[in-house]
Amino acid sequence: MTIWLTGIACLALGLVIGAAFASRLGGGPARVRELEEQLRRLRESDREYRESVSEHFSTTAELVKHMTESYKDVYQHLATGAQSLCSAEVASRLLPTNTDSVFEGSVAETGEIGVLPPKDYATKQDPSRKGALAEDFGLEKPKLESEDDQIAGEKNS
């Protein structure tokens, strides 16, 4: 009989403890509504932030575009002034009248079309060594085991 009473008491105690944990962990519908509202506010905040970043970069792009156009206008004004106020030889050396030539620098000077690959200007200790931009720079060729065995065999002979 005491075993039955002990079992029933343990079951009742377990139900009470389980209910207490469930109420603390679950929080009920009020906690769910609170978490849903917090999630909604965070999503709205994220959306506003993304819109703000997009607007910022859009404005920045417009300002840079206007700045570039203003620079071209100033450059054209200087080139025109140099041509009218200086001799033709001095004016052509100082400022070419074609504003696009300023922005195309290396292509106009070299006469080449297309993109050139980077050049290896890294200093080298020995001219016969490969430069830092070489594909196999710093990589040593692994020795095969047979080469090691041959070297060891030659030393033992």
C-alpha positions in Angstrom: 0.0 0.0 0.0 2.8 2.4 0.8 4.3 1.7 -2.6 1.1 2.8 -4.2 0.9 6.0 -2.1 4.5 6.8 -2.8 3.9 6.2 -6.5 0.8 8.5 -6.6 2.6 11.2 -4.6 5.6 11.1 -7.0 3.3 11.3 -10.0 1.4 14.3 -8.4 4.8 16.0 -7.6 6.0 15.3 -11.1 2.9 16.8 -12.6 3.2 19.9 -10.5 6.9 20.4 -11.3 6.2 19.7 -15.1 3.4 22.3 -15.1 5.7 24.9 -13.4 8.4 24.3 -16.0 5.9 24.4 -18.8 4.5 27.7 -17.7 8.0 29.2 -17.3 9.2 28.0 -20.7 6.1 28.3 -22.8 5.1 31.7 -21.6 1.7 31.3 -23.1 0.0 33.3 -25.8 1.1 36.7 -24.4 4.8 35.7 -24.8 4.1 34.5 -28.3 2.5 37.8 -29.3 5.3 39.7 -27.7 7.9 37.8 -29.7 5.9 38.2 -32.9 5.7 41.9 -32.4 9.5 42.1 -31.7 10.1 40.1 -34.9 7.9 42.5 -36.9 9.7 45.5 -35.5 13.1 44.0 -36.4 12.0 43.2 -40.0 10.7 46.8 -40.4 13.9 48.2 -39.0 15.9 46.0 -41.4 13.8 47.1 -44.4 14.3 50.8 -43.5 18.0 50.3 -43.1 18.3 48.7 -46.5 16.3 51.5 -48.1 18.5 54.0 -46.4 21.7 52.3 -47.7 20.3 52.1 -51.2 19.3 55.8 -51.1 22.7 56.8 -49.8 24.6 55.0 -52.6 22.2 56.3 -55.2 22.8 59.9 -54.0 26.6 59.2 -53.9 26.6 58.0 -57.5 24.7 61.1 -58.7 27.1 63.4 -56.8 30.1 61.7 -58.3 28.6 61.9 -61.8 28.0 65.6 -61.3 31.5 66.1 -60.0 33.0 64.3 -63.0 30.9 66.5 -65.4 32.0 69.6 -63.5 35.6 68.5 -63.7 35.2 68.0 -67.5 33.7 71.4 -67.8 36.5 73.1 -65.9 39.1 71.2 -67.9 37.5 72.2 -71.2 37.4 75.8 -70.0 41.1 75.7 -69.1 42.0 74.1 -72.5 40.0 76.7 -74.4 41.6 79.5 -72.3 45.1 78.0 -72.9 44.5 77.9 -76.6 43.2 81.4 -76.9 45.7 83.0 -74.5 48.9 81.0 -75.2 50.7 80.0 -78.4 49.4 77.0 -80.2 52.5 74.9 -79.3 52.3 75.7 -75.6 48.5 75.2 -75.5 48.7 71.8 -77.2 51.3 70.7 -74.7 49.5 72.0 -71.7 46.0 70.9 -72.2 44.6 69.0 -75.2 41.1 70.2 -76.2 39.6 66.8 -76.4 38.5 66.2 -72.8 38.1 62.4 -73.4 41.8 62.1 -74.1 42.5 63.0 -70.4 40.3 60.1 -69.2 41.7 57.6 -71.7 45.3 58.3 -70.9 47.2 55.0 -71.3 45.1 53.7 -74.3 45.7 57.0 -76.2 49.4 57.0 -75.4 50.2 53.4 -76.2 47.9 53.1 -79.1 46.9 49.6 -77.9 43.4 48.4 -77.5 42.3 46.1 -74.8 43.4 45.2 -71.3 47.0 44.6 -70.6 48.0 41.9 -68.0 49.8 43.1 -64.9 53.6 43.2 -65.2 55.9 41.6 -62.7 57.8 44.5 -61.2 58.8 42.7 -58.0 62.5 43.0 -57.3 64.4 39.8 -57.6 67.6 38.8 -55.9 68.7 36.9 -58.9 67.5 37.8 -62.5 67.2 34.1 -63.4 64.6 33.6 -60.6 60.9 33.9 -61.2 59.0 37.0 -60.1 56.3 37.2 -57.4 53.6 37.2 -60.0 54.7 34.0 -61.6 52.2 31.1 -61.2 54.7 28.8 -59.5 56.5 31.5 -57.4 57.6 30.1 -54.1 56.5 26.5 -54.9 59.2 23.9 -54.8 59.0 20.8 -56.9 58.4 17.8 -54.6 61.0 15.1 -54.7 59.9 11.6 -55.6 60.7 8.7 -53.2 62.7 7.0 -55.9 65.0 10.0 -56.2 65.6 10.0 -52.5 66.4 6.3 -52.6 68.9 6.8 -55.5 70.6 9.6 -53.6 70.9 7.5 -50.5 72.2 4.6 -52.5 74.9 6.7 -54.1 76.0 8.0 -50.7 76.3 4.4 -49.4 78.4 3.2 -52.3 
